[in-house]
Amino acid sequence: MAHPQMFDDDDPVLARLGGLALDLPGAARKVSHGRPAFFTTKVFAYYGGSQRVDGEWVAHDHAVLVLPDETDRPGLLEDPRVWVPAYLGPSGWLGVDLGPDPAAVDWAEVGELLDASYRLTAPARLVAALEGRAR
């Protein structure tokens, strides 16, 4: 059974996030479980997610889900915008609420989160291509 689409194609936050994610070497977008996912051979970011709070599902429609570097995880968890997503949370993933207004988002921070998650999931040759860009 296919999952229903849980995002708006015209969402300006998704558009900005997608621009950052798809700028990474070899990155592509697909829809997975009704949500946009950015990947190389493995997914490095999702747009939107949910969590269980007191037995109820809480949707975070304007959020990015990433796999942070383990050293950054404790600090991120102190941020009130950060939450542990359902299903992916036990594997170390975190959600960061972005809000519906792209002008209110710290896109440099989002870029750093995407970069870290990409480096943990992308093949070595793509990470090397990313490193080559930085020079």
Backbone bond lengths (Angstrom), bond angles and torsions (degrees), N, CA, C in turn:
res aa  C-N    CA-C-N  psi(-1)  N-CA   C-N-CA  omega(-1)  CA-C   N-CA-C  phi
1 M - - - 1.447 - - 1.534 109.18 -
2 A 1.315 117.01 128.81 1.456 122.22 -179.53 1.525 110.29 -74.62
3 H 1.316 115.40 146.29 1.465 120.77 175.91 1.523 109.11 -81.32
4 P 1.322 118.26 144.16 1.466 119.57 175.61 1.534 109.74 -69.82
5 Q 1.316 115.86 152.38 1.465 120.08 176.66 1.519 108.43 -68.40
6 M 1.345 116.60 126.97 1.460 121.85 -177.22 1.517 111.99 -114.23
7 F 1.336 116.54 36.37 1.451 121.24 178.34 1.520 108.58 -153.88
8 D 1.318 115.24 163.44 1.454 122.20 178.41 1.526 107.74 -103.63
9 D 1.320 117.08 124.57 1.465 120.89 179.73 1.525 112.45 -58.83
10 D 1.329 117.77 -25.19 1.460 122.45 -178.61 1.529 113.62 -93.61
11 D 1.309 118.45 10.30 1.465 123.24 -178.71 1.534 109.18 -64.77
12 P 1.343 118.49 117.57 1.466 120.01 -178.59 1.527 113.79 -66.86
13 V 1.321 117.59 -28.18 1.471 120.02 177.12 1.527 109.35 -69.26
14 L 1.312 117.18 -42.96 1.458 121.30 176.41 1.528 110.34 -61.11
15 A 1.318 117.37 -41.29 1.468 120.58 179.69 1.527 111.04 -60.67
16 R 1.311 116.60 -44.93 1.483 120.38 -179.39 1.529 110.53 -68.00
17 L 1.333 116.97 -43.38 1.461 121.45 177.71 1.527 110.12 -60.99
18 G 1.319 116.33 -45.67 1.452 120.67 179.24 1.519 112.26 -59.82
19 G 1.316 117.14 -38.82 1.463 120.46 177.14 1.515 112.16 -59.92
20 L 1.314 116.41 -43.43 1.471 120.68 178.49 1.528 111.25 -67.28
21 A 1.324 115.71 -46.73 1.468 120.01 -176.55 1.527 111.44 -65.41
22 L 1.325 116.48 -43.28 1.458 119.76 -175.92 1.527 112.98 -76.41
23 D 1.319 116.77 -8.09 1.463 120.84 175.10 1.532 111.45 -78.97
24 L 1.313 117.68 -13.28 1.462 121.37 178.87 1.535 109.20 -76.79
25 P 1.329 117.90 144.28 1.473 120.72 -175.74 1.528 113.37 -55.92
26 G 1.327 115.76 128.88 1.460 121.21 175.60 1.505 115.63 73.18
27 A 1.338 117.78 7.50 1.468 120.89 -176.89 1.522 110.81 -77.84
28 A 1.328 115.24 146.05 1.455 123.07 176.76 1.524 108.19 -142.18
29 R 1.328 114.65 168.88 1.465 120.64 179.75 1.524 109.36 -120.22
30 K 1.322 114.78 142.74 1.455 121.45 172.59 1.517 107.27 -144.23
31 V 1.313 116.90 169.61 1.462 120.93 173.80 1.521 106.67 -104.41
32 S 1.319 115.21 125.51 1.457 121.98 -179.67 1.524 108.66 -128.27
33 H 1.298 116.41 123.07 1.463 122.05 -179.29 1.527 111.78 54.77
34 G 1.335 115.62 36.14 1.451 121.16 176.23 1.511 115.65 84.28
35 R 1.328 117.47 2.28 1.461 121.07 -176.97 1.529 110.67 -126.94
36 P 1.344 117.49 149.57 1.459 120.00 176.14 1.530 110.31 -64.97
37 A 1.319 115.16 135.82 1.464 121.68 178.01 1.521 107.65 -129.65
38 F 1.310 116.04 138.71 1.459 122.37 178.68 1.521 107.53 -111.58
39 F 1.343 116.15 132.53 1.451 119.32 -169.34 1.520 111.63 -150.61
40 T 1.336 114.95 164.06 1.465 123.48 164.44 1.526 103.28 -113.85
41 T 1.329 117.57 -97.47 1.463 119.57 169.83 1.522 109.84 -92.31
42 K 1.339 116.19 -21.48 1.467 123.27 175.76 1.520 107.91 -129.79
43 V 1.303 116.49 155.61 1.462 121.22 177.58 1.531 109.17 -70.04
44 F 1.340 115.25 134.77 1.469 119.39 175.11 1.528 112.01 -114.11
45 A 1.333 118.35 -10.48 1.469 120.67 176.90 1.521 110.55 -160.75
46 Y 1.311 114.78 146.42 1.465 122.72 172.41 1.516 107.46 -122.39
47 Y 1.324 116.38 152.08 1.455 120.74 172.71 1.522 107.64 -107.08
48 G 1.312 115.16 115.79 1.454 121.66 -179.25 1.512 112.29 88.48
49 G 1.306 114.55 152.58 1.457 120.51 179.43 1.510 109.84 -175.32
50 S 1.308 115.33 -169.03 1.458 119.84 179.47 1.519 109.77 -150.31
51 Q 1.319 114.36 166.37 1.464 121.06 176.77 1.525 108.15 -144.59
52 R 1.318 115.00 158.77 1.467 120.49 175.87 1.518 107.50 -95.53
53 V 1.321 115.32 127.56 1.459 121.93 177.17 1.521 106.62 -129.42
54 D 1.316 116.17 115.69 1.465 121.89 -179.29 1.536 111.77 52.25
55 G 1.328 115.17 41.60 1.453 120.75 176.44 1.519 115.26 81.05
56 E 1.323 118.20 -1.86 1.463 122.43 -179.74 1.527 110.02 -111.48
57 W 1.339 116.11 145.30 1.458 121.23 176.34 1.520 109.80 -78.94
58 V 1.333 115.64 130.78 1.458 122.07 176.19 1.527 106.94 -117.25
59 A 1.336 115.84 119.22 1.461 121.05 -179.78 1.526 110.39 -83.43
60 H 1.307 115.31 142.60 1.471 123.38 173.81 1.526 105.46 -126.11
61 D 1.333 115.37 83.10 1.458 119.76 -172.14 1.522 113.99 -74.34
62 H 1.324 116.97 -27.26 1.466 121.15 178.91 1.523 108.59 -111.02
63 A 1.317 115.22 71.25 1.460 120.83 -177.50 1.514 109.13 -144.43
64 V 1.309 115.35 157.06 1.465 120.49 171.89 1.523 107.23 -112.82
65 L 1.324 115.96 135.61 1.462 122.16 175.24 1.520 107.21 -106.02
66 V 1.320 116.09 127.16 1.462 121.67 -177.44 1.526 110.23 -137.92
67 L 1.311 114.57 162.23 1.458 122.13 173.00 1.521 106.56 -102.28
68 P 1.342 117.87 101.55 1.460 119.42 -176.31 1.529 112.00 -79.44
69 D 1.314 113.65 160.09 1.456 119.76 170.60 1.527 107.40 -60.38
70 E 1.316 116.59 137.83 1.467 121.37 -175.29 1.534 112.02 -57.10
71 T 1.320 118.17 -32.18 1.468 120.32 -179.94 1.529 111.94 -72.46
72 D 1.323 117.65 -23.45 1.462 121.49 179.86 1.525 113.17 -88.61
73 R 1.316 116.98 -18.58 1.461 121.72 -174.04 1.537 113.86 -56.58
74 P 1.343 120.03 -49.18 1.476 118.84 -178.43 1.529 112.89 -58.86
75 G 1.311 117.52 -41.97 1.455 120.60 179.31 1.525 112.03 -65.91
76 L 1.312 116.00 -40.33 1.460 119.90 178.15 1.525 111.02 -62.14
77 L 1.320 116.80 -39.91 1.465 120.11 -178.40 1.530 113.02 -66.05
78 E 1.323 117.81 -15.86 1.470 120.77 176.32 1.527 111.94 -79.96
79 D 1.320 116.77 -15.67 1.463 122.09 -178.85 1.527 109.19 -79.18
80 P 1.325 119.56 128.58 1.465 120.94 -178.01 1.538 113.93 -65.02
81 R 1.325 117.88 -16.50 1.472 120.64 177.45 1.520 112.31 -80.42
82 V 1.328 117.32 -11.29 1.464 122.02 -173.13 1.521 110.21 -98.69
83 W 1.324 115.68 140.69 1.464 122.57 -177.72 1.523 108.80 -147.07
84 V 1.319 114.47 162.55 1.467 120.95 179.77 1.522 107.78 -96.92
85 P 1.338 117.07 116.10 1.460 119.58 -176.32 1.523 113.37 -75.99
86 A 1.330 114.31 152.94 1.461 120.62 173.98 1.518 109.03 -61.19
87 Y 1.285 116.82 149.37 1.467 126.14 175.55 1.527 113.68 69.51
88 L 1.329 118.50 -51.39 1.461 121.03 -176.49 1.526 112.89 -87.75
89 G 1.314 117.02 -23.16 1.463 121.18 -177.71 1.517 114.54 -54.40
90 P 1.346 119.25 -43.89 1.465 119.34 179.51 1.535 113.77 -62.66
91 S 1.326 116.69 -17.70 1.472 120.40 177.31 1.520 111.99 -94.50
92 G 1.339 117.61 8.25 1.454 121.00 175.21 1.515 115.85 101.49
93 W 1.317 117.69 -3.58 1.454 120.77 -179.05 1.523 111.30 -72.80
94 L 1.338 115.63 151.08 1.455 122.47 175.73 1.521 109.53 -130.80
95 G 1.322 115.95 151.56 1.457 122.14 172.86 1.507 109.21 -105.80
96 V 1.333 115.72 143.20 1.465 121.86 176.95 1.520 107.37 -126.90
97 D 1.333 116.45 116.59 1.460 120.56 178.31 1.520 109.34 -68.90
98 L 1.335 115.14 132.77 1.455 121.36 -179.67 1.520 111.99 -107.16
99 G 1.321 117.36 -26.26 1.458 121.65 -176.67 1.516 110.57 83.30
100 P 1.322 116.39 165.44 1.467 119.98 -174.49 1.527 115.00 -81.76
101 D 1.346 118.46 -8.62 1.462 121.56 -175.58 1.530 110.46 -103.90
102 P 1.339 117.75 109.46 1.466 118.95 -177.70 1.533 113.39 -62.07
103 A 1.336 117.23 -24.86 1.468 120.08 179.94 1.530 111.45 -70.49
104 A 1.321 117.91 -20.21 1.460 121.51 -178.05 1.529 112.84 -92.52
105 V 1.324 117.72 0.21 1.462 121.85 -175.66 1.526 109.95 -93.73
106 D 1.319 116.44 138.78 1.466 122.00 173.08 1.531 106.85 -83.59
107 W 1.335 116.34 91.51 1.456 120.85 -174.14 1.522 112.89 -69.42
108 A 1.331 117.54 -24.56 1.473 119.37 175.12 1.527 109.44 -65.86
109 E 1.335 116.80 -41.65 1.457 120.87 177.24 1.523 110.95 -64.03
110 V 1.326 116.95 -43.92 1.460 120.66 178.86 1.526 109.62 -61.66
111 G 1.324 117.29 -41.02 1.459 120.88 176.85 1.517 112.58 -59.64
112 E 1.328 116.59 -39.84 1.474 120.74 178.01 1.525 110.87 -66.64
113 L 1.322 117.47 -40.34 1.465 120.94 178.26 1.531 110.83 -64.48
114 L 1.330 116.58 -43.04 1.462 120.59 177.46 1.526 110.47 -62.88
115 D 1.328 116.50 -43.71 1.464 121.44 179.85 1.524 111.14 -58.67
116 A 1.320 116.79 -46.41 1.467 120.45 -179.07 1.521 111.36 -63.79
117 S 1.330 116.59 -44.40 1.463 120.63 -179.13 1.526 110.38 -66.28
118 Y 1.321 116.39 -40.52 1.469 121.72 177.37 1.525 110.20 -58.77
119 R 1.332 116.92 -47.58 1.468 121.68 -177.89 1.532 112.15 -61.74
120 L 1.339 116.92 -29.18 1.463 120.80 -179.91 1.530 113.14 -83.29
121 T 1.323 117.00 -15.88 1.464 119.61 -174.01 1.524 114.59 -119.38
122 A 1.314 118.14 -24.22 1.469 121.60 -175.30 1.528 111.15 -78.89
123 P 1.331 116.28 154.08 1.472 120.02 175.25 1.532 110.58 -62.63
124 A 1.321 115.48 152.98 1.475 121.68 -177.07 1.524 112.19 -55.12
125 R 1.332 118.34 -37.54 1.465 120.35 -178.04 1.530 111.19 -65.52
126 L 1.337 117.43 -34.20 1.460 120.16 178.12 1.526 111.18 -75.35
127 V 1.316 117.18 -37.14 1.466 120.20 175.25 1.524 109.12 -63.62
128 A 1.335 117.31 -39.39 1.468 120.75 177.10 1.530 110.11 -63.25
129 A 1.322 118.35 -38.19 1.457 121.52 177.63 1.536 110.23 -64.77
130 L 1.309 116.49 -37.78 1.468 121.05 176.49 1.523 109.87 -64.96
131 E 1.318 116.74 -43.49 1.466 121.52 177.94 1.526 110.40 -60.74
132 G 1.333 116.67 -40.72 1.464 121.34 179.79 1.516 112.78 -62.12
133 R 1.319 116.96 -30.33 1.472 121.26 177.55 1.505 112.13 -68.62
134 A 1.339 116.14 -33.92 1.458 121.16 -175.14 1.533 113.12 -69.80
135 R 1.299 116.28 -15.50 1.482 119.31 -176.81 1.483 112.37 -80.59
